[in-house]
C-alpha cells in the first residue's frame, strides 16, 4: 500500500511514428511528354526519389508526404506539375484527382516560378505537403511523377533538369541543389 493518496503514473515508453525519406543531389535530365489524358501514360517517374517505403503502425494512421524538388524546366515551367502514386500489395493508386479531372491535367502540386532575365539558369522549386490515407498496416510504396502540359506541336516533350539548371556549367549563377521526398505516419 502506498502512502500517497493518489496513484503514481508508470513510466511510458515513447513510441516514435514511422518515418522514411529519400534525398538526392544527383543530377538528371528527365524527358516528359505532353500530357494527353489519363489513359496515355504521359507521366515520367522521378526514379531518384520514387520507391519511398513506409509501414503504418495502425490502419487509421495518415501518411504525411513532403516533397521538395529543385530543378529547371527546359520550357514553359508554368505547365509543369507533380503527381504521387501509392502502391500497396501490387495495387497502384494515383493520389491526384485523376478520376474527376476529365481531360484536364491532374496534379498534386505545381512549381513555384522564379523569373530572371536568364531563362536557362534560373531553377524552379516545388514544395508541397500531401496527406494520404492508405488504411493499411502493410508496407506502402510512394512514387513521384512529373507531368507537363504546355509543349508545342513542334516540341512534343519538355526536359526537366533535376537538381540543376538547364545549362549545366561550372559558374556563378548556375546553381546545383538537393531534392527530398519524405513520409511520416501520424495519428
RAGIVEN-V869662 format. One record per pair of residues at least 4 apart in sequence whose C-alpha atoms are under 7 Angstrom apart, sorted by sequence separation. I is the first residue (numbers start at 1). J is the second residue. D is the distance in Angstrom with one decimal. If there is no record, write none. Layout:
[[I;J;D] [I;J;D]]
This chain:
[[36;40;6.3] [46;50;6.0] [73;77;5.3] [87;91;5.4] [88;92;6.8] [97;101;6.0] [118;122;6.6] [151;155;6.0] [152;156;6.2] [161;165;6.2] [164;168;6.7] [170;174;7.0] [56;61;6.3] [87;92;4.5] [101;106;6.2] [151;156;5.8] [161;166;6.1] [169;174;6.5] [36;42;6.9] [86;92;5.7] [87;93;6.3] [116;122;6.7] [151;157;5.9] [168;174;6.8] [35;42;5.3] [85;92;6.8] [86;93;5.2] [115;122;7.0] [151;158;6.6] [34;42;6.6] [85;93;5.6] [86;94;6.4] [98;106;5.3] [114;122;6.7] [33;42;5.6] [85;94;4.4] [86;95;6.9] [97;106;5.8] [114;123;6.9] [165;174;6.2] [84;94;6.1] [85;95;5.6] [96;106;5.9] [114;124;5.7] [165;175;6.5] [32;43;6.8] [84;95;5.5] [96;107;5.4] [113;124;5.4] [164;175;6.0] [32;44;5.8] [83;95;7.0] [84;96;6.7] [96;108;5.3] [112;124;6.0] [164;176;4.6] [83;96;6.0] [111;124;6.4] [112;125;5.6] [163;176;5.5] [164;177;6.3] [111;125;5.8] [112;126;5.8] [163;177;4.6] [111;126;4.7] [163;178;5.8] [110;126;6.6] [163;179;6.7] [109;128;6.4] [24;48;6.7] [83;107;5.0] [84;108;6.8] [82;107;5.6] [83;108;4.9] [23;49;6.8] [81;107;6.0] [82;108;5.8] [83;109;7.0] [22;49;5.7] [82;109;5.4] [81;109;5.8] [82;110;6.5] [81;110;4.6] [22;52;6.6] [80;110;6.5] [81;111;6.3] [21;52;6.5] [80;111;6.5] [20;52;7.0] [20;53;6.6] [78;111;6.9] [20;54;6.1] [19;54;6.8] [18;54;6.7] [18;55;6.8] [18;56;6.5] [123;164;7.0] [123;165;5.4] [122;165;6.3] [121;165;4.8] [120;165;6.5] [121;166;5.8] [120;166;5.1] [121;167;6.0] [120;167;5.8] [72;122;6.9] [88;138;7.0] [72;123;4.4] [88;139;6.5] [71;123;5.0] [72;124;5.3] [88;140;5.1] [121;173;6.8] [70;123;6.8] [71;124;5.7] [87;140;5.8] [88;141;6.6] [121;174;5.4] [70;124;6.5] [71;125;6.5] [86;140;6.8] [87;141;5.0] [70;125;4.9] [86;141;5.8] [87;142;6.4] [69;125;5.6] [70;126;6.8] [86;142;4.8] [69;126;5.0] [85;142;5.7] [86;143;6.6] [68;126;5.5] [69;127;6.6] [84;142;6.9] [85;143;5.1] [68;127;4.5] [84;143;5.7] [85;144;6.6] [38;98;6.7] [67;127;5.6] [68;128;6.8] [84;144;4.9] [67;128;5.4] [83;144;6.0] [84;145;6.3] [66;128;5.7] [67;129;6.6] [82;144;6.8] [83;145;5.2] [66;129;4.5] [82;145;5.5] [83;146;6.6] [65;129;5.6] [66;130;6.5] [82;146;4.7] [38;103;6.9] [64;129;6.9] [65;130;5.1] [81;146;5.9] [82;147;6.0] [37;103;5.1] [64;130;5.9] [65;131;6.1] [81;147;5.2] [64;131;4.6] [80;147;5.8] [81;148;6.3] [37;105;7.0] [63;131;5.7] [64;132;6.3] [80;148;4.5] [62;131;6.5] [63;132;5.1] [79;148;5.4] [80;149;6.7] [35;105;6.7] [62;132;5.7] [63;133;6.3] [79;149;5.2] [62;133;4.9] [79;150;5.3] [76;150;6.3] [60;135;5.8] [59;135;4.5] [59;136;4.4] [58;136;7.0] [59;137;5.4] [58;137;5.7] [56;136;6.8] [57;137;5.8] [56;137;5.0] [55;137;6.0] [55;138;5.8] [75;158;6.3] [55;139;4.4] [74;158;6.0] [54;139;5.7] [55;140;5.9] [74;159;5.2] [53;139;6.7] [54;140;5.4] [73;159;6.0] [74;160;6.1] [53;140;5.7] [54;141;6.7] [73;160;4.5] [53;141;4.6] [72;160;5.8] [73;161;6.2] [52;141;5.4] [53;142;6.6] [71;160;6.9] [72;161;5.2] [51;141;5.6] [52;142;5.1] [71;161;5.3] [72;162;6.8] [51;142;5.7] [52;143;6.7] [71;162;4.5] [50;142;6.3] [51;143;5.6] [70;162;6.3] [71;163;4.6] [72;164;6.6] [74;166;6.2] [50;143;4.1] [70;163;5.0] [71;164;5.0] [72;165;5.1] [50;144;5.5] [71;165;5.9] [72;166;6.0] [49;144;6.8] [46;144;5.7] [45;144;5.8] [46;145;5.7] [45;145;4.2] [44;145;5.2] [45;146;6.3] [43;145;5.8] [44;146;5.2] [43;146;5.7] [44;147;6.7] [43;147;5.2] [70;177;5.9] [70;178;6.2] [70;179;5.6] [69;179;4.7] [68;179;5.4] [69;180;6.7] [35;147;6.4] [68;180;5.2] [35;148;5.8] [67;180;5.8] [68;181;6.4] [32;146;7.0] [34;148;5.5] [35;149;5.2] [67;181;4.5] [32;147;6.5] [33;148;6.8] [34;149;5.1] [66;181;5.8] [67;182;6.5] [32;148;6.4] [34;150;6.8] [66;182;5.3] [34;151;5.8] [65;182;5.7] [66;183;6.5] [65;183;4.6] [64;183;5.5] [65;184;6.8] [63;183;6.2] [64;184;5.2] [63;184;5.5] [64;185;6.2] [34;156;6.0] [63;185;4.5] [33;156;6.1] [34;157;5.5] [62;185;5.6] [63;186;6.4] [33;157;4.1] [61;185;6.0] [62;186;5.4] [32;157;5.4] [33;158;6.5] [61;186;5.5] [62;187;6.3] [31;157;6.5] [32;158;5.3] [61;187;4.9] [31;158;5.8] [32;159;6.0] [31;159;4.4] [30;159;5.5] [31;160;6.4] [54;183;7.0] [56;185;6.1] [29;159;6.3] [30;160;5.1] [29;160;5.7] [30;161;6.4] [29;161;4.7] [49;181;6.2] [28;161;5.8] [29;162;6.4] [28;162;5.1] [27;162;5.3] [27;163;5.2] [26;163;6.7] [27;164;6.4] [25;163;6.3] [25;177;6.2] [25;178;4.6] [24;178;5.7] [25;179;6.6] [24;179;5.5] [23;179;5.7] [24;180;6.6] [23;180;4.3] [22;180;5.8] [23;181;6.4] [22;181;5.3] [21;181;5.6] [22;182;6.3] [21;182;4.0] [20;182;5.7] [21;183;6.2] [20;183;5.3] [19;183;5.7] [20;184;6.5] [19;184;4.4] [18;184;5.8] [19;185;6.6] [18;185;5.5] [17;185;5.7] [17;186;6.7]]
